[in-house]
Amino acid sequence: MPPIGPPGAPVFRAGPSRSSFQPRVQRMTRRSAAPEPSRSPAFSQLDELCVNTLRTLAMDMVQKANSGHPGAPMGLAPLAYVLWTRHLRFDPRDPAWPGRDRFVLSAGHACALHYILLHLTGFDVSMEDLRNFRQWESLTPGHPERDHTPGIEITTGPLGQGISSAVGMAIAARFLAARFNRPGHPVIDHQVYVIASDGDLMEGVASEAASIAGFQRLGNLNVYYDDNHITIDGSTDLAFREDVGKRFEAYGWRVLRVEDGNRDLAALDAAIATARDEHSRPTLVIVRTSIGYGSPGKQDTAAAHGSPLGEDEVRLTKQKLGWPESPAFLVPDDALKRFREAVPRGEVARKSWTAMLESYRKAHPDLAAIFEQALRGELPKGWSSDLPRYEASQGAMATRTASGKALNAIAKKVPVFLGGSADLAPSNNTLIDGEESLSADNPGGRNIHFGVREHAMGAVLNGMAAHGGVVPYGGTFLVFADYMRPSIRLAAMQKLHTIYVFTHDSIGLGEDGPTHQPIEHLAMLRATPGLAVIRPGDANETTAAWREVMERSDAPAALILTRQKLPILDGTADLAEKGVARGAYVLADAVDIDAIVIASGSEVQLAMGAREAVAREGVGVRVVSFPCWEWFARQDAAYREAVLPASVTRRLVVEAASPFGWERWAGSAGSILGIDRFGASAPEQVNLEKFGYTVENVTARLRALLSR
């Protein structure tokens, strides 16, 4: 293996001091205060007791569950102990306190350690919860889950996602600080702490996000790399020999290293303090640890990673650590007392911040009102008053263009609405007019340039949304949602208010060909539980879609938009606002309904054209515009029956994408005009004609359905 840090990287070791390791209360204004003198306390008997409490509880939790990852918690126990008892700012009695530091366990498989820390420091996580690790409906699931366990900031588990989301948290915090902090009132002044593993740093998403963090010079981001040299297959030497420190230096990070993360608390303390006081760039601290520390038979082996140590090995490990073999789940009184010092310490910090906020309200009442409204996740009064409305006489407009107009109308009224795209802002129409780009020199900018990094963009958006106080959006071509699939799934799982702007939504984008023409992507996104996928049929439906996704703050949403121009449809100016909110609605009707044509997006105009063609033959056709399956499925049975009456079985679905899933709405007697092959490189109109997306072909399909 190469050195774990670049040549010249600061190395932290214990100093000669023999003083005991005592916790300290964090400064409230840490970013602007001078660094405290470095201290080098020894590894005291009480400290050893506390660290071994973490190690043995982790062993016992995994052993009782007969499932889990004991090795990483055992190796990380000293780092976690120092961080949580000396540096991390939090209040166990108010886990959502806005002034808290954010802690992200990107190595989510080590969650037993996180749950133990929450219990010991006074969060509402009981010893019984620890005993129920990985059990049905327990507060201690197999990987950390946001809004499930008190004190968990974001769902982690898929490697690379935690560290990448933490970049978004750091961006959100810095943005809010730039917008709202005033001299003497640093209302946003917290740090983002991450513990990451070898696996996190191997995943490509982490590389993309680390590049963004370095470019943005996120001085409030501190990542601790658990360099234990072990993955599931065995030694990292099997597949991972790069110099991680040099890589992160190339990204623009500061790199520190701790040689002995197993015992050297002084070095850990000094490294954490140094990283915390770095203002101008993110910091990676490479901490050399031993997986399964203390296990006579499994330390430093893959056997300690993802399965229980075994009863005999647990017994032998406890013997080696000088720990009683029984009872299991032992927490010595002195250790608990040390950890519970977090409760009064957190209360002091929170009350100090609250007093500062009260002073801020008096000094800057208007700004404070906006700030607190943003933290509550509320939209300003009248936020939607400038949203555009269109008439059919205004001519055709691509829904991506209509989206850009709606986005800018929102931005004028919602100051914490910000985002960008993966190097496609002019095509996605995601730029906020008159606003500057977010950068290290302009952290309050609202236009974010993610670069060609869709995977990281998705995770960063999640981190921004999880941090709170901002409403983030990100754009790219729909076909590149493939790169974002893991982060989109996690956004839905966490019910984050993340907004995706996906343009170039069909074969209608034309000459770029099948590599850029999405076919299966709508089906993939619609299959994601909790994700609202909205494909508006014209400019008015696009405005209505933006209104809804802004107000529905309890779920992510994907806007699916066209490159090509679409006509403003008759009726949408009056019907779209309420109709889109319900997922599907009757756009055009007949006195006697012989058939229903269901369509979304650019194909709604074709449904209207076919309806008009057969109406001249005395056939009654209802057209249902169907922008969002998710929202329609949530409507009551009476509304769904009113839109799609069971008595009308002749239904034709028209959508320029995979037909997968439309059977639910077409019914057993219905017909679906979809695409079951990849696209082609040709001008827009040629593609649409060759694939059958013309009024003439839709009319022919409708007539064939009626003739059955």
N, C-alpha and C positions, 0 to 999 in steps of 0.2 A: 504494500500500500504506500502511496506517496504521503508526504506530510499532511496533516489534517488542517493546516493553516498555511497561508502564503508566507514566504520568507519575510521576516520583519513584523508579522502580525503580533500584537501584544499577547503575551502569555501570562496568565494569572496563576500564581502559586501562593500558598500560605506564607505569611510573614512570621517573624519571631515572636510576636505577641502571644501571651498565654491567657489573655482576658477571656471571660465567658462570652458566649454568643447571645446577645440580648437584642430583642426586637426594638424597632424604633418607629415612631409615628411619622408618616410621610408629610413632607411640606405641602401646603396647599398650592402654592405657586411654584411648582417644581421646575417649570420650563425656564423661568426667568431668574431663579435663584442661583447663587454660586454653588458649585458642587461641594458636598461635605468632604472633610478629610477622610481618606481611605483608612479603614480599620482592618486588622487582620486577626480576628479572634480564633482561638483554637477550637477543635472539635470537642466540646464539653460533654460531660456525661449525660446531661439533660438533652442536649442536641442529639446525641446518639440514640437516646431513648425515643425521641420524637421521630427520627428518621426510621428507626426499626419498627416503630408503630405503623408507619405507612407501609413498609415492606411486608410485614407479617399479616396485616389486614388484607393486603392485595392477594397474598398467597391463599389466605383462608377464604376470601370471596370466590376466587376462581375454583378452588378445590371443592367448595360446597356446591357451586353451580355445575361442576364437572364440565366447565366450558369457559373459555376466555383466554386472556393474554397476561400471564403473571410477570414475565421477564422484564418488559419495559417499565412497568411501575416500580419494580424493585431497583432497577438501575437509575431511574429518574427521581427517586425519593429525595436525595439530598438537594437537587436543584429545585424541586417543587417546594420543599420545606423552606429553603432560604427565600425563594420568591414570594411565597404566600405569607410568611410571617414577618418579613422585613421590608418588602418593596411594593407588593400589589396593594392598590387602594380600592377597597370595597367595603360595603356594609351588609353583613349577612341578614340583618333585619329589614333591609330595603334593597333587594337584589337588582331592581331596575333604576336605582338612583343614577341620574344622568352624569354625575361627576365621577363615576367609578372608572377605574381602568378596565379595559377589555382583555380577558384571558381566553385564548383559543388553543385547545388541545388538538392540533392538526393530526397528531398521531392518535387518532380516536380509538384505536384498539387498546390504548393504555387507559381507558376510561375508568377502570377500577380506582386508579390513583386519584382521578378528578372527583369521583363520588366520595372517596374517603376524605379528601380535603374539604369538600363541602360540608360533610357531616362534622368533622372535627372543629372547623372554624365557625360553626353555629348556624349554617343554613338549615332550611327545613328539610333536611335529609336525615332520617333516623338510622339507628343501628339496625333496626329491622329491615330498612330499605337496603342496607349493605348485605344483609343475610339473604335478601331476595334478588340478588344480582342475576340479571338475564332471565327473570321469570315473568310470567304473564302479568301485564298491567303494573309492573313494578316501576318505581321511580328511577331505577338503575338499569336501563336497557344495555344491550351489547355494544352500542356506540353512543356517544353523547347526542341528545336530541333537544333542540331549542323548544322552549315553551312546554316542555314535558317535565324537566327536572329544574328546580330553582337554582339559579347561578350559571346555567349553561347558556352561553351567548349565541352559539350557532351550531347547527348540526354538522358533525364531521364523521369521518369514517372512510369514504372514498379518498384515497391518498392524494394529496396535492390540493384538495379543495379547501381545507382549513386555512393553510398559509395564504392561499390566493384570496380567499374571502377576507382575511385579515388586512390585506392590502386595501380592500374597499373600505373597511372600517377606518383605517388610518386616513384615507382620502376624505371620507365624510367628516371625521373629526377636525381635520385641518381646514376643510372648507367652512365648516360652521365657526371655527375659531376666527378665520379671516373675516367672515361676514358679521360676527356678533361680538367678539371680544373688544373691550375698550380698556384704556389704561386704568389699572387698579381693579379691573373686573374681568379676569380671565375665566369666564364662565365655561369655556371648553378648554381644558388643560390636562387631558389624561393621556395615558400611554396605551398602546396595543401590544400585548405580550403573546408570543406564540411558542409552543413547543412542537417541533417537527422532527420527523424521523428520516432515516435513509430513504425509505419508500416515498415519502413526500417529495424529497428533492430529486428523485429519479423521474417522477411524473412530469410530463411536458407542461401541464398547466401551471405548475409551480415556477418553471423557468420563465414562462411568459409573464406571470404576475411579478416575479422578482425583477424582471427587466423594467416593467412599468414602475415599480417601487423605487428602483435606483434612479430612473430618469426623473421621477417626480421628487426625489430627494426627501423621502418621508422620514423625517427625524423622529417621529413619534411611534415608529414601528421597530420592535425588538424581537428577533427570532432566535430561539435556542435550539440548536441542532443536536439531537441525541445521537452522537456518533458512536454507536455500539458495535459496528462492523458486522451485524447479523441481520439477515432477512429470512424468509420462510425456507428458501432453498439451501441456506447455509451461510457461509461467509460472503460478505459483499464483494470480496475479491473475485468471486465467480463472474460478476457482471458489471462492477461499478468501481473503477480504479481512478476516476478523475480527481483532480484537486478541487474540491468544492470551494475552499476558501478563495482560490484564484478566480474561479468562475464568478463568485459573488462580488469580488473586487472589480472585475470587469463590468459587472452590472452597475457599479457605482456605490456599493455598500461598504460600510466599515466592517472589518472582520476581526474578531477577537477569538481567543481560544483558552479553554481551561483544560489542563492536562489530566487532572484527576478529579473527575466529576463524581467519583464514588465516595470520597471522604473529605475533600478539600473545601469545606464550607467557606473559608476565608476567600479563596480564589473565586468561588461562585459569587459571593457577596460583592467582591470588588468588580467583577465583570458585569454583573447586573447594574451596579451603580454607574459604571462607566458608559454602558450602553444607554441607560436612561438619560444621562446628561449629554448625550450626543444630539445636537439640534439640527444638523445640516444634512443628514443622510440616514438611511435605515442601517441597522446593525445586525449582523449575524454572529452569534456566539457559538463556536464549535466546542461542544462539551464531550470529552471522552468518557464514556461510561461502560459498565459491564452489564450486559443483559442478564437478568436472573442473579444479580449480585448476592453473594452469600450462599448460593446453592452449591454444595460440594460436587454434585454430579452433573449439573446442567448450566452453571454459570458460563457465559461466553459461548453458548451453543444454540443452534436453532431449536433445540428441544425445549428451551425456556420461552419461546416466542408465543405460540398459539394454542397451547394446551396446558391443563393443570400439571403441576410438578409431580403429583402423586403423593399419597399419604406418607410414605416412607421418606421421600425427599423433603417434604414439608417439615417433618419431624427433625431430620438431620440439619436442615437449614436453620431452623430455630435454635438447635443446639449450637451451631457455629456462631450464630448471632448473639448467643447468650440469653436466649428468650425462653420462657416457660413453654413446654410442649403443649400444655393445656392450661386454661380453656382456650378454645379458638375465639377469635374476634376480641382479643384482649386489648384494652386501652388503659394503660396505667394512668392514675389520677394526675400525676405530675405532667405527663404528656398532654392530657386533655386540657389541663389548666393553661399550659403554654399556648396551645392552638386557640383556645377560647379567648385569649387576649385580643383576638381579632374583633370581637363583638364591641367592647368599649372603644377600641381604636377606630373602628369603622364609624361608630356613632359620632365620635369627635370630628372626624373628617367630613362626614355628611353634614353635620350641623354647621361647621365652619363654611362649607360651600353654600348651604342654604342661606346663611347670614349674608354672604357675599351676593347671592342672587337677589335678596331683598334690597340691598344697597344699590344693586344694578337697576332694579325696577324704579327706584327713586331717581337715580341719576339719568337713566335713559328709558323712560316709561314706554315710548312707542316701540323702540327696538326690542325691549324686553317682552312686550306683548307678542310681537312676531316670533321671537325666539321660543317662547313657551308654547305658543300655538304649534310651531313646527315640531317641538319635542313630543307634543301630544298626538301628532299625526293628523292634525286637523287642517282642512283647507280654508283659506281666508274667505270671509264673506264676499259674495259676488265674484268668486274666482272664475266662473264660467260665463260671465256677462258678455264677453267679447268673442265668444266662439262663433265662427262664421256659419251662415245659412245660405243656401244656394237655390236658385230657380232653374228650371229646365232650359229657359231661354239663354242662360249664361254660357251654354256650350259645354264641350267635353273637358274633363280634367282627370288626370291620373289620381288614383287614391293615395299614392305616395305624396303627391303635391298637396292634396287636401289635408293629409296628415301633417305636413310641414306647417301649413297655415294654422291648423288647430294647435299644434305644439307651441307655436310662437304666441298665440293668443293666451294660452295657459301660462307661459313663462312670464308674461307681463304682470300677471296677478299672483303668481306663486313663486316667491323669491328663492325657495329651496328646491325647486324643480331644476334638475340638471342632468346632463348626459351627453352622449355622442355616438360614435359608431366605430367599427373596426376598419378605419381608413376608407369609408364609403359615405361620408357625410353629405356630399353634394348629390349622390344618387339616392340615399335614404331620406333626404330632406330632414336631417336631424340637427342642423345648426340653429342655435338661438340667435336671431338677428340682434346686432348691437352689443352682444356680450363677448367678453374676451375668453381666450382659451385657458383652461385650468393648467397651471404649471407650478414648478417650484418657486418661481418668482412672482406668480400671480395665483396663489392658492384659493382665491375666491372666485376664480373664473368658472363659468357654467358650461362651457363647451369642452367636453373631454375627448381627447384624441387617444383612443386605445391602441392605435397602430393595427397592423394585421395580426391581431391576437384575439380571435373570437372566443377561444376557450377561456382565456384569462378574463376577458370582458364579462362573460357570464358570471364568473365567480366574484369578480370585483363588484358587480352590481348587487349580488346577494349580500356581500359584506356591507355595502353602503346602506341597503335597506334594513339589514339586521341592526346596524348601529343606531338607526333612528334619526329623526330630525330632517331627513332629506327624502325626496321622491326621485329615484334614479331611473333612467331609461337608456337603452342601448340598441343600436341598429346594425343590421347587415343584410345580405341577400338571404332569402328563405332557405336556399339550398345549403347555406353554411350554418344553419341551425344544427346540422350534424356535429359540428365542432363544439357546440354548446350543450349538447344533450345532458351530460352529467350535472351541470350547474342548473339547467332548467328543471331537471327532476328534483334537485334539492330545494330550489326555490318553491316548487309546488308542495313539497313535503313540509316545508317550514311556514307556508302561507305568507311568504314575503311579498311586499308591494314592489315587485320588480316588473318593469314594462319593457317588452321587446318590440322593436319596430322592424319587421321582416318585409322587405320589398322584393320586387322581381319574382312574383309569386306563381308563375306558370309558364307554359310553353309560349305564352304571349310575349316573353321578353325577346324572343327571336334569335338573331344570328349567333349569339354566344354558344348555342348548341346544348346537347344533353347534359354536359357536365355542370351547366349552370341553371338548368331548368328543373325545378322541383316537381317530383311526381308523388313520392311516398311520404313526403314531409308533413303534410296536413294530417294524414292518418297517424303518423308517429306522435305528433304533438297532441292530437285529440285523445290519444290513448293514455295520456299522462293525467292521472287523477289530480283534480284541483287546479289545473291550468286552463284558463279561459282562452280559447283560440277564436279570434274574431276576424272574419273575412268580409269586410263591408263591400256593398255593391255599387256605391257611388260616393260622391263627396259628402252628401248629407249623412249617410250612414257612417262615414269615417269620422265626422264631427261627433256624432252620437256615441260612437265607440270610444273615442277619447274621453268624453264626459263620463262614461261608465267606468273605464279603467282607472281614472283618477279617483273616483268616489269609492270604488271597491278596494279598500286598502288591505283586505285580509287575504289576498291571493295574487299570484302573478298573472300577467296577461300577455298574449302575443297578438299583435296587430299584423294581419296578412294583407299586403298592399300591392297594387299593380304598378308596373312600369308604364304600360300603355294607357292612353286616355280612355275614359269611359263617359258616356252621356250622363247628365243629371236626370235621374228617372222621375217621371211624373208620380207625384204622391209622396216622395220621400221627405220633402220639405216639411210636411205636416205629420207624417207617420213615423219617421225614422227614430226620433228621440225616444219615444216610448217603445216602439217596436224592437229596436236593437237591444234595449235594456232587457227585453224578455226573450232574447235569443233568436226568435223567428216571429214573423207576423205576416198578415195578409196584405200584400202590396196592391193587388188588383183582384177583383172578384167577379162572380157571375151570379145571376138569379138562380139558375139551375146549374149545379156543378157536375159536369161530366168527368172531369179529370183535374188533377192538381199537378202543376209543375213547380218543383222545389229547386232552388238554385242559390248559390252564394257568389259573392265577388263579381268578377267580370262576366259571369254567365247569367246574371239576373236580367241583363238587357236582352239576352237571347230568349229567355223564358217569356219576357214581355212581347217580343216580336212574334214568337210562335203563337201566343195567346191571341194576338190581334189577327194573325193569318187564319186560324181556325174559327174565330168568332164570325168571320164573314160567311162561314158555312153553317152557322147556327149552333155551333158547339160552345158550351159554357166551360171556361177554364179559369180556375183560381191560380194565381201566382203567389207563392210563398217565398219571400226573401228570408234566407236562413243563415245569418252571419255567425251564430255561435251555438253549437250543440250544448255546451256546458250550461249556459244560461237557460236555454229552452227546457232542458231536462229537469231543471229545478222548479219550473212553473207547476202550478197545481194541475190536476188532471182535467179540470173543467177548461182551463185555458188551452192546454194541449189539444183537447178534443175540438175546441172551437176553431183552432187553426188547421188541424189535420183530422177531420172527422173520420171515424172508423168506417162509416158507411161509404166513403169514397175510396175505393181500393185501387183505382187507376191513378197511379202516381209516377211521374217521371222526374228523376233527379238529374240535374245537369251541373257538373263541376269538372273543371280541367285539371284533374288530379286523380290519384288512385281511388277507385270506387269503394275501397275497404272501409267498412263501418256504416256506409249509407243504408245498408239493408234494414237497419233499425227504423229508419224513417220512411223508406220506400215501401216497406211491407212486402209480404210474400207475393202479391200480384203486381208489384211495381216493376219499374225498369230504371236502370242507371246508365247514364252516358258519362263514362269516366275514361281514364287512360291506364292501361295495364302494360305499358312498355315505356322505355325512356324516350325523351324528346328528340328533336332534330334541329340541325342548324339551317335556318331559312328565315326570310323576313317574317315579321309578326303575322301578317294576314295570310301568308302562304301556310305557315304552321297551323294556324287556327282552322283554315279550310281543310287541310289534309287530315287533321285529326277530328274533323267533324263538328267544330264549334262555330257553326253558322246558323242563322235563323232558319234557313232552308232545311238543314239536316235535323235541327231540333224539332221543326214542324213535322218532318217526315217520321221521326221517332214517336212523336205525340200521336200522329194519325195511326201508326201501327199499334200503339197501345190501345187506342180507342176501338180499333177493329177487332180486338180479341173477343 
